[in-house]
Amino acid sequence: IWCWGGSAFGRLGNGSDGGTGRPTLVHTDTGPGGWSDWVQVSGNMHGFCGIRSNGTAWCWGDTGGAGRTGNGAQWTNIPRPVAVLNSSGGAGWTDWTYISTTRSHVCGLRSNGQIWCWGDNGYGQIGVGDTSETQYPRQVQTDTGPGGWSDWVSVKAGFYSTCGVRANGAAYCWGMGQDLQLGNGSPADRYRPTLITSP
């Protein structure tokens, strides 16, 4: 992965907080060199996350108070990739297939069809039934409560909201609803996946 532009928060992943007008190689977790097995990357104004071919997820940049890097850190800048840990804060999973980042939170899809999110959750955008922030991944619940579906095929984190599609073609959104962005006709925030409905 190569990045360029402003590097506030260490978001270029090259160990520095200085910007550059030319591509700079994203480091490994220990220093210069860079891995050559990245398969996907997603970025926002505060940082980036990516997935390597071994199924591990990595993030770098501004953790914020909510812990957007998924490794338990808060209120710090992380200028090189750090591994996203599991839900208990232990060694990270090796079955991530897709990751999506925003300025507030991060969501990822695992090979078992589950969506896990972490970071800021002020509007319920993590999809866990409440508004508590989390520094480690938490599984997105069903529309009625804990458990979570295992047939998600896509996920996209947005501006304080998240949407995903299940294998049956049904689309759901959750989080901030004040601009009707959840697609269910209501401006109310939703803390769990809510089915997008037709007129």
Salt bridges, closest charged atoms under 4 A:
ASP37 OD1 - ARG52 NE 2.91
ASP62 OD2 - HIS46 ND1 3.24
ASP62 OD2 - ARG68 NH2 2.90
ASP95 OD1 - ARG110 NE 2.84
ASP130 OD2 - ARG138 NH2 3.71
ASP151 OD1 - ARG166 NE 2.91
